[in-house]
Amino acid sequence: MNFQVTVLKILVSYPDGFAVMEDLKRDMAILATSGRDWADRTRRLASRVPDLDIFSQGLVERISGGWRLTSKGRDILEFMEARPAPREPSLASPINETSQPVLEIAPLPPLPQPADRAKPRRERRARRREARERARANAS
């Protein structure tokens, strides 16, 4: 279950919700070794949707060497991350009649994502690959 929540969280961070398998694996490895906080967070999110299955429910689709988050997947993730509704005060607790009204704070809009976040990463990988090939050629 934590794996599926992690996949949703990773994909939502990419432009258009699409990531190639290499990027997914790398991000998964980082989050899996990041400590107990991530495991606790994914466990808490997964508890909100106990029968989560990202592929059979159509939350994630496999396309052209990667996975893409669907709009239904975004909706489920928003539901999982939503704060639970406040509980009704119990009858045993006294109610303060003179309390100040609670102001509702509007949620912040998501931060804009760069148009092509993966481009610098691809270029960096290509430069490293070329350097390795040159080093192998010079070594032989």
N, C-alpha and C positions, 0 to 999 in steps of 0.2 A: 504494500500500500504506500509506504514512504517513497518508493521508487516512482510511482505514478504521480504523486504530488510533486516530487522533485522535477519530473519531466515537464509538468504543467508550468511550474515556476520558472524553469529555464527557458522554455519556449516563449513565454509571455515577455521575457526580457529582450528578445530579438525582434528586429524590424519585421513586420508582417507575420510574426510568430513562426518563422521558418528558420531551422538550423540544420546544417549538415551533420551527419553522424559523428564525424571527427570532433566537431565543436561540442556536441551533446556529451560525448564520452569525457572530454576534457573537463567540462563544467561539472559533470556528475562526480568525477574524481575529486575535484576541488571541494565540492559541497559535502561529499561523503567523509572527507577527512577533516572537515572544518570544526568538528567537535560536537558536543552534546546538544548545544543550542539548536542546531539545524535539525537534528533528529527529533528533539522535543517539539519543535515548531511543526514539522511535517506530520508528526503523529497527531498533534492537536488539530491541524487542518483536515487530516484524513478522517478524524472522528466525526466531522460534520457531514460527510458523505460516506457511510460505511460500505456501500456496494460499488465503490468506484472502480471502473474498468475503462481506461482512456481510449482503447481501440474499439471495443464492441459498442460503447456508448457514443462513438463518433466525436470524441473530444479532440483527438489527435489523428491526423491522417499521414500515411507514409507516401511521400512523393519524391521523385528524382534524387535519390541518395540522401534524403533527410526526412525530418518530421515537421509537420506544420500544425499549429494550434488552430482549431476551428472557432467560429464565433460561439458555438455551444460550449466549447472548452473554456473560453474566456468568461462566459456567464457562470459556469460551475465554479471556476476559480474565484470570481468575485463573491459568489455565495459563501464559499469556504472561508474567505478572508473577512467577511462582514462581521462586525461585532455582534454578539448575541444581544437580543433585546433585554433591557433591564427588567429585573424581576419585580413583581408587585410587592409593596411593603406588607409585611405580615401584620396580622391584627394585634399581635402582642407588642409591636413596636409603636411608640408614640409618634403621631404625625404632627409636625411643626406647622401650624397654620400660618405663621408669619414668614415662612421661608421665601427667599427670592425666587423669581421665575427662572427656569433653566433656559439658557440661550442655546439654540442649536447651531452648531458650526458646520458649514457646508464642506463637503469633502474636497480636498485639493485635486485639481485636474492632474492627470499623469504628465510626467515630464516629457518633453518632445524627444523622440529618438533620432539620432543622426540618420541621414538617408541611407548610407551604406556603411554600417558599423564594421562589417567583416572585411572590407576592402584593405585597410592597413594590415590586418592580420594575414590576409592572403599574400600581400606583397612581401611582408616580413618572412613568411614561410618560403616563398619562392627564392628570396635572396639567400636564405640559409641553405636551401636545397642546392642552389647553384654553387655556393661556397664549398659544400661537401663534395660535389662532383669535381670541382677544380682541385680540391685537396687530394681526392682519389687519383685523378689523372697525373698530378705532380708526383705522387708517391710511387707510381708504377714506372 
